[in-house]
């Protein structure tokens, strides 16, 4: 069994730092369809250059396409991905199942990784995604080691695990319904995990409810 060390990068400087520090792969956000509200992210030119540089160092690049994609946006999403696909983008990290089907149709050999936002907690859901060509899942952080082992055994899929050290997440899976009602941050329809927010210097920050001051009432 091989292990891949995956690092985030929010800009070209952080990207090259991750490459030179020994990461096997780097995940990045582009100018659209990424869930980070305040990250600088990469322009098209910067990201195409980053892909070329990563491949020179024999590293992989995964791109977050992890917002919920509306029906009217699917065509735009495929056009957005086309230049990165042609440059050799290694994979995409996704939340929206409709967008997953679009990727499989137009980019059949592009790796698809199921984002933690898909809330995969069991092998039934994982095997369902496998039918759509998903090769890796980022399972729910609430799973135990025994559950993760079973998930691997039952599906044969690659597992990517995030290791938190800073935040206690108050909302299961950081689902954005309460956040949206309170903040009306419509530009961020999908919420990145708090562990990724801890790396704000590397990749921007999210607007998760667990980052705000909350008060517990006895009522």
PyMOL commands that place a pseudoatom at each C-alpha (Angstrom):
pseudoatom trace, name=CA, resn=UNK, resi=1, chain=A, elem=C, hetatm=0, pos=[0.000, 0.000, 0.000]
pseudoatom trace, name=CA, resn=UNK, resi=2, chain=A, elem=C, hetatm=0, pos=[1.411, 3.391, -1.003]
pseudoatom trace, name=CA, resn=UNK, resi=3, chain=A, elem=C, hetatm=0, pos=[0.893, 6.642, 0.876]
pseudoatom trace, name=CA, resn=UNK, resi=4, chain=A, elem=C, hetatm=0, pos=[0.623, 10.018, -0.837]
pseudoatom trace, name=CA, resn=UNK, resi=5, chain=A, elem=C, hetatm=0, pos=[1.474, 13.184, 1.061]
pseudoatom trace, name=CA, resn=UNK, resi=6, chain=A, elem=C, hetatm=0, pos=[-0.965, 15.834, -0.172]
pseudoatom trace, name=CA, resn=UNK, resi=7, chain=A, elem=C, hetatm=0, pos=[-0.577, 19.534, 0.646]
pseudoatom trace, name=CA, resn=UNK, resi=8, chain=A, elem=C, hetatm=0, pos=[-2.769, 22.587, -0.051]
pseudoatom trace, name=CA, resn=UNK, resi=9, chain=A, elem=C, hetatm=0, pos=[-1.548, 25.694, -1.824]
pseudoatom trace, name=CA, resn=UNK, resi=10, chain=A, elem=C, hetatm=0, pos=[-3.414, 28.974, -2.156]
pseudoatom trace, name=CA, resn=UNK, resi=11, chain=A, elem=C, hetatm=0, pos=[-0.944, 30.774, -4.394]
pseudoatom trace, name=CA, resn=UNK, resi=12, chain=A, elem=C, hetatm=0, pos=[2.109, 30.031, -6.586]
pseudoatom trace, name=CA, resn=UNK, resi=13, chain=A, elem=C, hetatm=0, pos=[4.598, 30.744, -3.786]
pseudoatom trace, name=CA, resn=UNK, resi=14, chain=A, elem=C, hetatm=0, pos=[2.972, 28.247, -1.448]
pseudoatom trace, name=CA, resn=UNK, resi=15, chain=A, elem=C, hetatm=0, pos=[2.674, 25.799, -4.328]
pseudoatom trace, name=CA, resn=UNK, resi=16, chain=A, elem=C, hetatm=0, pos=[6.424, 25.762, -4.984]
pseudoatom trace, name=CA, resn=UNK, resi=17, chain=A, elem=C, hetatm=0, pos=[7.111, 25.591, -1.250]
pseudoatom trace, name=CA, resn=UNK, resi=18, chain=A, elem=C, hetatm=0, pos=[5.023, 22.414, -1.054]
pseudoatom trace, name=CA, resn=UNK, resi=19, chain=A, elem=C, hetatm=0, pos=[6.756, 20.947, -4.093]
pseudoatom trace, name=CA, resn=UNK, resi=20, chain=A, elem=C, hetatm=0, pos=[10.244, 21.661, -2.734]
pseudoatom trace, name=CA, resn=UNK, resi=21, chain=A, elem=C, hetatm=0, pos=[9.316, 20.491, 0.775]
pseudoatom trace, name=CA, resn=UNK, resi=22, chain=A, elem=C, hetatm=0, pos=[8.577, 17.016, -0.552]
pseudoatom trace, name=CA, resn=UNK, resi=23, chain=A, elem=C, hetatm=0, pos=[4.812, 16.804, -1.014]
pseudoatom trace, name=CA, resn=UNK, resi=24, chain=A, elem=C, hetatm=0, pos=[3.786, 14.079, -3.448]
pseudoatom trace, name=CA, resn=UNK, resi=25, chain=A, elem=C, hetatm=0, pos=[0.802, 16.088, -4.647]
pseudoatom trace, name=CA, resn=UNK, resi=26, chain=A, elem=C, hetatm=0, pos=[-0.698, 19.540, -4.189]
pseudoatom trace, name=CA, resn=UNK, resi=27, chain=A, elem=C, hetatm=0, pos=[-4.328, 20.580, -4.332]
pseudoatom trace, name=CA, resn=UNK, resi=28, chain=A, elem=C, hetatm=0, pos=[-5.272, 24.042, -5.501]
pseudoatom trace, name=CA, resn=UNK, resi=29, chain=A, elem=C, hetatm=0, pos=[-8.272, 26.182, -6.329]
pseudoatom trace, name=CA, resn=UNK, resi=30, chain=A, elem=C, hetatm=0, pos=[-8.855, 27.976, -9.597]
pseudoatom trace, name=CA, resn=UNK, resi=31, chain=A, elem=C, hetatm=0, pos=[-10.709, 31.179, -10.314]
pseudoatom trace, name=CA, resn=UNK, resi=32, chain=A, elem=C, hetatm=0, pos=[-14.137, 29.480, -10.304]
pseudoatom trace, name=CA, resn=UNK, resi=33, chain=A, elem=C, hetatm=0, pos=[-16.039, 26.577, -8.738]
pseudoatom trace, name=CA, resn=UNK, resi=34, chain=A, elem=C, hetatm=0, pos=[-13.869, 26.449, -5.620]
pseudoatom trace, name=CA, resn=UNK, resi=35, chain=A, elem=C, hetatm=0, pos=[-15.335, 26.713, -2.129]
pseudoatom trace, name=CA, resn=UNK, resi=36, chain=A, elem=C, hetatm=0, pos=[-12.815, 29.032, -0.511]
pseudoatom trace, name=CA, resn=UNK, resi=37, chain=A, elem=C, hetatm=0, pos=[-14.418, 32.441, -0.135]
pseudoatom trace, name=CA, resn=UNK, resi=38, chain=A, elem=C, hetatm=0, pos=[-11.324, 34.517, 0.616]
pseudoatom trace, name=CA, resn=UNK, resi=39, chain=A, elem=C, hetatm=0, pos=[-8.404, 32.665, -0.923]
pseudoatom trace, name=CA, resn=UNK, resi=40, chain=A, elem=C, hetatm=0, pos=[-6.326, 34.368, -3.565]
pseudoatom trace, name=CA, resn=UNK, resi=41, chain=A, elem=C, hetatm=0, pos=[-6.371, 31.166, -5.637]
pseudoatom trace, name=CA, resn=UNK, resi=42, chain=A, elem=C, hetatm=0, pos=[-4.742, 30.786, -9.027]
pseudoatom trace, name=CA, resn=UNK, resi=43, chain=A, elem=C, hetatm=0, pos=[-5.346, 32.571, -12.287]
pseudoatom trace, name=CA, resn=UNK, resi=44, chain=A, elem=C, hetatm=0, pos=[-5.551, 30.380, -15.380]
pseudoatom trace, name=CA, resn=UNK, resi=45, chain=A, elem=C, hetatm=0, pos=[-2.001, 31.275, -16.406]
pseudoatom trace, name=CA, resn=UNK, resi=46, chain=A, elem=C, hetatm=0, pos=[-0.636, 30.630, -12.902]
pseudoatom trace, name=CA, resn=UNK, resi=47, chain=A, elem=C, hetatm=0, pos=[-2.333, 27.269, -12.608]
pseudoatom trace, name=CA, resn=UNK, resi=48, chain=A, elem=C, hetatm=0, pos=[-1.226, 26.067, -16.029]
pseudoatom trace, name=CA, resn=UNK, resi=49, chain=A, elem=C, hetatm=0, pos=[2.342, 27.009, -15.107]
pseudoatom trace, name=CA, resn=UNK, resi=50, chain=A, elem=C, hetatm=0, pos=[1.980, 25.247, -11.738]
pseudoatom trace, name=CA, resn=UNK, resi=51, chain=A, elem=C, hetatm=0, pos=[0.886, 22.032, -13.453]
pseudoatom trace, name=CA, resn=UNK, resi=52, chain=A, elem=C, hetatm=0, pos=[3.914, 22.158, -15.747]
pseudoatom trace, name=CA, resn=UNK, resi=53, chain=A, elem=C, hetatm=0, pos=[6.274, 22.807, -12.837]
pseudoatom trace, name=CA, resn=UNK, resi=54, chain=A, elem=C, hetatm=0, pos=[4.772, 20.035, -10.717]
pseudoatom trace, name=CA, resn=UNK, resi=55, chain=A, elem=C, hetatm=0, pos=[5.196, 17.499, -13.476]
pseudoatom trace, name=CA, resn=UNK, resi=56, chain=A, elem=C, hetatm=0, pos=[8.832, 18.523, -13.913]
pseudoatom trace, name=CA, resn=UNK, resi=57, chain=A, elem=C, hetatm=0, pos=[9.310, 17.499, -10.272]
pseudoatom trace, name=CA, resn=UNK, resi=58, chain=A, elem=C, hetatm=0, pos=[7.150, 14.378, -10.783]
pseudoatom trace, name=CA, resn=UNK, resi=59, chain=A, elem=C, hetatm=0, pos=[4.404, 15.717, -8.532]
pseudoatom trace, name=CA, resn=UNK, resi=60, chain=A, elem=C, hetatm=0, pos=[0.655, 15.612, -9.069]
pseudoatom trace, name=CA, resn=UNK, resi=61, chain=A, elem=C, hetatm=0, pos=[-1.831, 18.481, -9.058]
pseudoatom trace, name=CA, resn=UNK, resi=62, chain=A, elem=C, hetatm=0, pos=[-5.461, 18.159, -8.002]
pseudoatom trace, name=CA, resn=UNK, resi=63, chain=A, elem=C, hetatm=0, pos=[-7.936, 20.973, -8.452]
pseudoatom trace, name=CA, resn=UNK, resi=64, chain=A, elem=C, hetatm=0, pos=[-10.901, 21.722, -6.205]
pseudoatom trace, name=CA, resn=UNK, resi=65, chain=A, elem=C, hetatm=0, pos=[-14.161, 21.921, -8.120]
pseudoatom trace, name=CA, resn=UNK, resi=66, chain=A, elem=C, hetatm=0, pos=[-16.139, 21.615, -4.948]
pseudoatom trace, name=CA, resn=UNK, resi=67, chain=A, elem=C, hetatm=0, pos=[-19.012, 24.065, -5.006]
pseudoatom trace, name=CA, resn=UNK, resi=68, chain=A, elem=C, hetatm=0, pos=[-22.530, 22.910, -5.727]
pseudoatom trace, name=CA, resn=UNK, resi=69, chain=A, elem=C, hetatm=0, pos=[-22.918, 23.408, -9.460]
pseudoatom trace, name=CA, resn=UNK, resi=70, chain=A, elem=C, hetatm=0, pos=[-26.261, 24.604, -10.768]
pseudoatom trace, name=CA, resn=UNK, resi=71, chain=A, elem=C, hetatm=0, pos=[-27.710, 23.090, -13.919]
pseudoatom trace, name=CA, resn=UNK, resi=72, chain=A, elem=C, hetatm=0, pos=[-27.067, 26.258, -15.888]
pseudoatom trace, name=CA, resn=UNK, resi=73, chain=A, elem=C, hetatm=0, pos=[-23.425, 26.236, -14.784]
pseudoatom trace, name=CA, resn=UNK, resi=74, chain=A, elem=C, hetatm=0, pos=[-22.482, 22.753, -16.011]
pseudoatom trace, name=CA, resn=UNK, resi=75, chain=A, elem=C, hetatm=0, pos=[-21.511, 23.875, -19.508]
pseudoatom trace, name=CA, resn=UNK, resi=76, chain=A, elem=C, hetatm=0, pos=[-19.433, 26.711, -18.066]
pseudoatom trace, name=CA, resn=UNK, resi=77, chain=A, elem=C, hetatm=0, pos=[-17.727, 24.257, -15.706]
pseudoatom trace, name=CA, resn=UNK, resi=78, chain=A, elem=C, hetatm=0, pos=[-16.653, 21.982, -18.550]
pseudoatom trace, name=CA, resn=UNK, resi=79, chain=A, elem=C, hetatm=0, pos=[-15.222, 24.940, -20.476]
pseudoatom trace, name=CA, resn=UNK, resi=80, chain=A, elem=C, hetatm=0, pos=[-13.456, 26.149, -17.351]
pseudoatom trace, name=CA, resn=UNK, resi=81, chain=A, elem=C, hetatm=0, pos=[-11.705, 22.805, -16.896]
pseudoatom trace, name=CA, resn=UNK, resi=82, chain=A, elem=C, hetatm=0, pos=[-10.724, 22.259, -20.532]
pseudoatom trace, name=CA, resn=UNK, resi=83, chain=A, elem=C, hetatm=0, pos=[-7.343, 24.097, -20.535]
pseudoatom trace, name=CA, resn=UNK, resi=84, chain=A, elem=C, hetatm=0, pos=[-6.235, 22.451, -17.289]
pseudoatom trace, name=CA, resn=UNK, resi=85, chain=A, elem=C, hetatm=0, pos=[-7.206, 19.039, -18.596]
pseudoatom trace, name=CA, resn=UNK, resi=86, chain=A, elem=C, hetatm=0, pos=[-5.227, 19.649, -21.767]
pseudoatom trace, name=CA, resn=UNK, resi=87, chain=A, elem=C, hetatm=0, pos=[-2.227, 20.733, -19.681]
pseudoatom trace, name=CA, resn=UNK, resi=88, chain=A, elem=C, hetatm=0, pos=[-2.305, 17.439, -17.789]
pseudoatom trace, name=CA, resn=UNK, resi=89, chain=A, elem=C, hetatm=0, pos=[-4.244, 18.169, -14.591]
pseudoatom trace, name=CA, resn=UNK, resi=90, chain=A, elem=C, hetatm=0, pos=[-4.101, 14.956, -12.557]
pseudoatom trace, name=CA, resn=UNK, resi=91, chain=A, elem=C, hetatm=0, pos=[-7.477, 15.062, -10.863]
pseudoatom trace, name=CA, resn=UNK, resi=92, chain=A, elem=C, hetatm=0, pos=[-10.395, 17.053, -9.496]
pseudoatom trace, name=CA, resn=UNK, resi=93, chain=A, elem=C, hetatm=0, pos=[-11.870, 17.135, -5.993]
pseudoatom trace, name=CA, resn=UNK, resi=94, chain=A, elem=C, hetatm=0, pos=[-15.639, 17.379, -6.226]
pseudoatom trace, name=CA, resn=UNK, resi=95, chain=A, elem=C, hetatm=0, pos=[-18.831, 17.666, -4.227]
pseudoatom trace, name=CA, resn=UNK, resi=96, chain=A, elem=C, hetatm=0, pos=[-21.648, 17.908, -6.765]
pseudoatom trace, name=CA, resn=UNK, resi=97, chain=A, elem=C, hetatm=0, pos=[-22.823, 14.596, -8.247]
pseudoatom trace, name=CA, resn=UNK, resi=98, chain=A, elem=C, hetatm=0, pos=[-24.168, 16.243, -11.397]
pseudoatom trace, name=CA, resn=UNK, resi=99, chain=A, elem=C, hetatm=0, pos=[-20.761, 17.801, -11.986]
pseudoatom trace, name=CA, resn=UNK, resi=100, chain=A, elem=C, hetatm=0, pos=[-19.142, 14.400, -11.390]
pseudoatom trace, name=CA, resn=UNK, resi=101, chain=A, elem=C, hetatm=0, pos=[-21.232, 12.947, -14.211]
pseudoatom trace, name=CA, resn=UNK, resi=102, chain=A, elem=C, hetatm=0, pos=[-20.275, 15.854, -16.441]
pseudoatom trace, name=CA, resn=UNK, resi=103, chain=A, elem=C, hetatm=0, pos=[-16.573, 15.277, -15.734]
pseudoatom trace, name=CA, resn=UNK, resi=104, chain=A, elem=C, hetatm=0, pos=[-16.854, 11.612, -16.539]
pseudoatom trace, name=CA, resn=UNK, resi=105, chain=A, elem=C, hetatm=0, pos=[-18.581, 12.407, -19.831]
pseudoatom trace, name=CA, resn=UNK, resi=106, chain=A, elem=C, hetatm=0, pos=[-16.232, 15.115, -21.126]
pseudoatom trace, name=CA, resn=UNK, resi=107, chain=A, elem=C, hetatm=0, pos=[-12.974, 14.164, -19.402]
pseudoatom trace, name=CA, resn=UNK, resi=108, chain=A, elem=C, hetatm=0, pos=[-13.141, 10.361, -19.163]
pseudoatom trace, name=CA, resn=UNK, resi=109, chain=A, elem=C, hetatm=0, pos=[-9.545, 9.783, -18.020]
pseudoatom trace, name=CA, resn=UNK, resi=110, chain=A, elem=C, hetatm=0, pos=[-9.438, 12.535, -15.391]
pseudoatom trace, name=CA, resn=UNK, resi=111, chain=A, elem=C, hetatm=0, pos=[-9.268, 11.272, -11.802]
pseudoatom trace, name=CA, resn=UNK, resi=112, chain=A, elem=C, hetatm=0, pos=[-12.257, 12.191, -9.654]
pseudoatom trace, name=CA, resn=UNK, resi=113, chain=A, elem=C, hetatm=0, pos=[-11.909, 12.487, -5.889]
pseudoatom trace, name=CA, resn=UNK, resi=114, chain=A, elem=C, hetatm=0, pos=[-15.024, 12.753, -3.746]
pseudoatom trace, name=CA, resn=UNK, resi=115, chain=A, elem=C, hetatm=0, pos=[-14.703, 15.721, -1.414]
pseudoatom trace, name=CA, resn=UNK, resi=116, chain=A, elem=C, hetatm=0, pos=[-15.284, 15.424, 2.311]
pseudoatom trace, name=CA, resn=UNK, resi=117, chain=A, elem=C, hetatm=0, pos=[-18.345, 17.593, 1.621]
pseudoatom trace, name=CA, resn=UNK, resi=118, chain=A, elem=C, hetatm=0, pos=[-20.038, 14.551, 0.107]
pseudoatom trace, name=CA, resn=UNK, resi=119, chain=A, elem=C, hetatm=0, pos=[-20.265, 13.195, 3.662]
pseudoatom trace, name=CA, resn=UNK, resi=120, chain=A, elem=C, hetatm=0, pos=[-19.221, 9.628, 2.861]
pseudoatom trace, name=CA, resn=UNK, resi=121, chain=A, elem=C, hetatm=0, pos=[-19.679, 7.561, 6.019]
pseudoatom trace, name=CA, resn=UNK, resi=122, chain=A, elem=C, hetatm=0, pos=[-20.194, 4.060, 4.623]
pseudoatom trace, name=CA, resn=UNK, resi=123, chain=A, elem=C, hetatm=0, pos=[-19.291, 1.711, 1.802]
pseudoatom trace, name=CA, resn=UNK, resi=124, chain=A, elem=C, hetatm=0, pos=[-22.769, 1.878, 0.254]
pseudoatom trace, name=CA, resn=UNK, resi=125, chain=A, elem=C, hetatm=0, pos=[-22.329, 5.518, -0.688]
pseudoatom trace, name=CA, resn=UNK, resi=126, chain=A, elem=C, hetatm=0, pos=[-18.690, 4.958, -1.629]
pseudoatom trace, name=CA, resn=UNK, resi=127, chain=A, elem=C, hetatm=0, pos=[-19.544, 2.106, -3.997]
pseudoatom trace, name=CA, resn=UNK, resi=128, chain=A, elem=C, hetatm=0, pos=[-22.284, 4.239, -5.534]
pseudoatom trace, name=CA, resn=UNK, resi=129, chain=A, elem=C, hetatm=0, pos=[-19.728, 6.922, -6.353]
pseudoatom trace, name=CA, resn=UNK, resi=130, chain=A, elem=C, hetatm=0, pos=[-17.367, 4.267, -7.669]
pseudoatom trace, name=CA, resn=UNK, resi=131, chain=A, elem=C, hetatm=0, pos=[-19.903, 3.553, -10.424]
pseudoatom trace, name=CA, resn=UNK, resi=132, chain=A, elem=C, hetatm=0, pos=[-19.433, 7.132, -11.612]
pseudoatom trace, name=CA, resn=UNK, resi=133, chain=A, elem=C, hetatm=0, pos=[-15.688, 6.723, -11.887]
pseudoatom trace, name=CA, resn=UNK, resi=134, chain=A, elem=C, hetatm=0, pos=[-14.661, 8.135, -8.505]
pseudoatom trace, name=CA, resn=UNK, resi=135, chain=A, elem=C, hetatm=0, pos=[-11.266, 6.690, -7.574]
pseudoatom trace, name=CA, resn=UNK, resi=136, chain=A, elem=C, hetatm=0, pos=[-10.689, 8.339, -4.202]
pseudoatom trace, name=CA, resn=UNK, resi=137, chain=A, elem=C, hetatm=0, pos=[-12.888, 9.517, -1.376]
pseudoatom trace, name=CA, resn=UNK, resi=138, chain=A, elem=C, hetatm=0, pos=[-12.238, 11.859, 1.512]
pseudoatom trace, name=CA, resn=UNK, resi=139, chain=A, elem=C, hetatm=0, pos=[-14.435, 10.172, 4.127]
pseudoatom trace, name=CA, resn=UNK, resi=140, chain=A, elem=C, hetatm=0, pos=[-16.172, 11.796, 7.049]
pseudoatom trace, name=CA, resn=UNK, resi=141, chain=A, elem=C, hetatm=0, pos=[-13.786, 12.767, 9.819]
pseudoatom trace, name=CA, resn=UNK, resi=142, chain=A, elem=C, hetatm=0, pos=[-16.225, 11.269, 12.330]
pseudoatom trace, name=CA, resn=UNK, resi=143, chain=A, elem=C, hetatm=0, pos=[-15.250, 7.738, 11.226]
pseudoatom trace, name=CA, resn=UNK, resi=144, chain=A, elem=C, hetatm=0, pos=[-13.106, 5.578, 13.472]
pseudoatom trace, name=CA, resn=UNK, resi=145, chain=A, elem=C, hetatm=0, pos=[-9.974, 3.804, 12.288]
pseudoatom trace, name=CA, resn=UNK, resi=146, chain=A, elem=C, hetatm=0, pos=[-11.869, 0.504, 12.234]
pseudoatom trace, name=CA, resn=UNK, resi=147, chain=A, elem=C, hetatm=0, pos=[-14.583, 2.056, 10.064]
pseudoatom trace, name=CA, resn=UNK, resi=148, chain=A, elem=C, hetatm=0, pos=[-11.980, 3.466, 7.703]
pseudoatom trace, name=CA, resn=UNK, resi=149, chain=A, elem=C, hetatm=0, pos=[-10.339, 0.063, 7.361]
pseudoatom trace, name=CA, resn=UNK, resi=150, chain=A, elem=C, hetatm=0, pos=[-13.672, -1.534, 6.531]
pseudoatom trace, name=CA, resn=UNK, resi=151, chain=A, elem=C, hetatm=0, pos=[-14.423, 1.209, 4.019]
pseudoatom trace, name=CA, resn=UNK, resi=152, chain=A, elem=C, hetatm=0, pos=[-11.138, 0.467, 2.270]
pseudoatom trace, name=CA, resn=UNK, resi=153, chain=A, elem=C, hetatm=0, pos=[-11.731, -3.288, 2.310]
pseudoatom trace, name=CA, resn=UNK, resi=154, chain=A, elem=C, hetatm=0, pos=[-15.299, -3.106, 1.030]
pseudoatom trace, name=CA, resn=UNK, resi=155, chain=A, elem=C, hetatm=0, pos=[-14.672, -0.597, -1.778]
pseudoatom trace, name=CA, resn=UNK, resi=156, chain=A, elem=C, hetatm=0, pos=[-11.054, -0.866, -2.872]
pseudoatom trace, name=CA, resn=UNK, resi=157, chain=A, elem=C, hetatm=0, pos=[-11.074, 2.917, -3.311]
pseudoatom trace, name=CA, resn=UNK, resi=158, chain=A, elem=C, hetatm=0, pos=[-8.229, 5.181, -2.283]
pseudoatom trace, name=CA, resn=UNK, resi=159, chain=A, elem=C, hetatm=0, pos=[-8.892, 6.980, 1.003]
pseudoatom trace, name=CA, resn=UNK, resi=160, chain=A, elem=C, hetatm=0, pos=[-7.684, 10.473, 1.794]
pseudoatom trace, name=CA, resn=UNK, resi=161, chain=A, elem=C, hetatm=0, pos=[-7.743, 11.504, 5.417]
pseudoatom trace, name=CA, resn=UNK, resi=162, chain=A, elem=C, hetatm=0, pos=[-7.479, 14.985, 6.857]
pseudoatom trace, name=CA, resn=UNK, resi=163, chain=A, elem=C, hetatm=0, pos=[-5.741, 15.328, 10.198]
pseudoatom trace, name=CA, resn=UNK, resi=164, chain=A, elem=C, hetatm=0, pos=[-7.093, 18.197, 12.326]
pseudoatom trace, name=CA, resn=UNK, resi=165, chain=A, elem=C, hetatm=0, pos=[-5.187, 19.740, 15.185]
pseudoatom trace, name=CA, resn=UNK, resi=166, chain=A, elem=C, hetatm=0, pos=[-6.761, 23.128, 15.806]
pseudoatom trace, name=CA, resn=UNK, resi=167, chain=A, elem=C, hetatm=0, pos=[-10.541, 23.249, 15.566]
pseudoatom trace, name=CA, resn=UNK, resi=168, chain=A, elem=C, hetatm=0, pos=[-13.443, 21.441, 17.161]
pseudoatom trace, name=CA, resn=UNK, resi=169, chain=A, elem=C, hetatm=0, pos=[-16.202, 21.233, 14.602]
pseudoatom trace, name=CA, resn=UNK, resi=170, chain=A, elem=C, hetatm=0, pos=[-19.616, 21.948, 16.092]
pseudoatom trace, name=CA, resn=UNK, resi=171, chain=A, elem=C, hetatm=0, pos=[-21.693, 21.116, 13.047]
pseudoatom trace, name=CA, resn=UNK, resi=172, chain=A, elem=C, hetatm=0, pos=[-21.762, 17.628, 11.574]
pseudoatom trace, name=CA, resn=UNK, resi=173, chain=A, elem=C, hetatm=0, pos=[-19.889, 17.776, 8.256]
pseudoatom trace, name=CA, resn=UNK, resi=174, chain=A, elem=C, hetatm=0, pos=[-19.931, 21.573, 8.366]
pseudoatom trace, name=CA, resn=UNK, resi=175, chain=A, elem=C, hetatm=0, pos=[-23.050, 21.590, 6.218]
pseudoatom trace, name=CA, resn=UNK, resi=176, chain=A, elem=C, hetatm=0, pos=[-23.781, 25.166, 5.183]
pseudoatom trace, name=CA, resn=UNK, resi=177, chain=A, elem=C, hetatm=0, pos=[-27.507, 25.534, 5.850]
pseudoatom trace, name=CA, resn=UNK, resi=178, chain=A, elem=C, hetatm=0, pos=[-27.225, 27.293, 9.220]
pseudoatom trace, name=CA, resn=UNK, resi=179, chain=A, elem=C, hetatm=0, pos=[-24.212, 29.271, 8.021]
pseudoatom trace, name=CA, resn=UNK, resi=180, chain=A, elem=C, hetatm=0, pos=[-26.089, 30.421, 4.934]
pseudoatom trace, name=CA, resn=UNK, resi=181, chain=A, elem=C, hetatm=0, pos=[-29.120, 31.498, 6.954]
pseudoatom trace, name=CA, resn=UNK, resi=182, chain=A, elem=C, hetatm=0, pos=[-26.986, 33.533, 9.307]
pseudoatom trace, name=CA, resn=UNK, resi=183, chain=A, elem=C, hetatm=0, pos=[-24.379, 35.012, 6.958]
pseudoatom trace, name=CA, resn=UNK, resi=184, chain=A, elem=C, hetatm=0, pos=[-26.023, 34.927, 3.501]
pseudoatom trace, name=CA, resn=UNK, resi=185, chain=A, elem=C, hetatm=0, pos=[-22.621, 34.153, 1.945]
pseudoatom trace, name=CA, resn=UNK, resi=186, chain=A, elem=C, hetatm=0, pos=[-24.130, 33.005, -1.325]
pseudoatom trace, name=CA, resn=UNK, resi=187, chain=A, elem=C, hetatm=0, pos=[-20.832, 32.993, -3.181]
pseudoatom trace, name=CA, resn=UNK, resi=188, chain=A, elem=C, hetatm=0, pos=[-19.724, 30.076, -1.053]
pseudoatom trace, name=CA, resn=UNK, resi=189, chain=A, elem=C, hetatm=0, pos=[-22.410, 27.473, -1.618]
pseudoatom trace, name=CA, resn=UNK, resi=190, chain=A, elem=C, hetatm=0, pos=[-20.172, 24.690, -0.370]
pseudoatom trace, name=CA, resn=UNK, resi=191, chain=A, elem=C, hetatm=0, pos=[-18.101, 24.912, 2.797]
pseudoatom trace, name=CA, resn=UNK, resi=192, chain=A, elem=C, hetatm=0, pos=[-14.533, 23.714, 3.131]
pseudoatom trace, name=CA, resn=UNK, resi=193, chain=A, elem=C, hetatm=0, pos=[-13.573, 21.710, 6.182]
pseudoatom trace, name=CA, resn=UNK, resi=194, chain=A, elem=C, hetatm=0, pos=[-12.215, 23.419, 9.267]
pseudoatom trace, name=CA, resn=UNK, resi=195, chain=A, elem=C, hetatm=0, pos=[-8.925, 21.553, 9.051]
pseudoatom trace, name=CA, resn=UNK, resi=196, chain=A, elem=C, hetatm=0, pos=[-8.313, 23.202, 5.718]
pseudoatom trace, name=CA, resn=UNK, resi=197, chain=A, elem=C, hetatm=0, pos=[-9.177, 26.553, 7.237]
pseudoatom trace, name=CA, resn=UNK, resi=198, chain=A, elem=C, hetatm=0, pos=[-6.392, 26.005, 9.753]
pseudoatom trace, name=CA, resn=UNK, resi=199, chain=A, elem=C, hetatm=0, pos=[-4.067, 26.277, 6.788]
pseudoatom trace, name=CA, resn=UNK, resi=200, chain=A, elem=C, hetatm=0, pos=[-5.395, 29.735, 5.931]
pseudoatom trace, name=CA, resn=UNK, resi=201, chain=A, elem=C, hetatm=0, pos=[-1.989, 31.094, 5.102]
pseudoatom trace, name=CA, resn=UNK, resi=202, chain=A, elem=C, hetatm=0, pos=[-1.536, 28.374, 2.513]
pseudoatom trace, name=CA, resn=UNK, resi=203, chain=A, elem=C, hetatm=0, pos=[-4.957, 28.289, 0.993]
pseudoatom trace, name=CA, resn=UNK, resi=204, chain=A, elem=C, hetatm=0, pos=[-7.367, 30.944, 2.184]
pseudoatom trace, name=CA, resn=UNK, resi=205, chain=A, elem=C, hetatm=0, pos=[-10.174, 30.584, 4.696]
pseudoatom trace, name=CA, resn=UNK, resi=206, chain=A, elem=C, hetatm=0, pos=[-13.768, 29.486, 4.694]
pseudoatom trace, name=CA, resn=UNK, resi=207, chain=A, elem=C, hetatm=0, pos=[-16.769, 31.042, 6.379]
pseudoatom trace, name=CA, resn=UNK, resi=208, chain=A, elem=C, hetatm=0, pos=[-17.671, 28.029, 8.537]
pseudoatom trace, name=CA, resn=UNK, resi=209, chain=A, elem=C, hetatm=0, pos=[-20.045, 28.652, 11.407]
pseudoatom trace, name=CA, resn=UNK, resi=210, chain=A, elem=C, hetatm=0, pos=[-17.578, 26.965, 13.762]
pseudoatom trace, name=CA, resn=UNK, resi=211, chain=A, elem=C, hetatm=0, pos=[-15.150, 29.878, 13.236]
pseudoatom trace, name=CA, resn=UNK, resi=212, chain=A, elem=C, hetatm=0, pos=[-17.610, 32.424, 14.601]
pseudoatom trace, name=CA, resn=UNK, resi=213, chain=A, elem=C, hetatm=0, pos=[-18.505, 33.215, 18.199]
pseudoatom trace, name=CA, resn=UNK, resi=214, chain=A, elem=C, hetatm=0, pos=[-21.403, 31.036, 19.327]
pseudoatom trace, name=CA, resn=UNK, resi=215, chain=A, elem=C, hetatm=0, pos=[-23.376, 31.128, 22.561]
pseudoatom trace, name=CA, resn=UNK, resi=216, chain=A, elem=C, hetatm=0, pos=[-25.012, 28.122, 24.182]
pseudoatom trace, name=CA, resn=UNK, resi=217, chain=A, elem=C, hetatm=0, pos=[-28.405, 28.829, 25.711]
pseudoatom trace, name=CA, resn=UNK, resi=218, chain=A, elem=C, hetatm=0, pos=[-30.158, 26.716, 28.327]
pseudoatom trace, name=CA, resn=UNK, resi=219, chain=A, elem=C, hetatm=0, pos=[-33.522, 27.513, 26.800]
for i in range(1, 219): cmd.bond("trace and resi %d" % i, "trace and resi %d" % (i + 1))
show_as sticks, trace
zoom trace
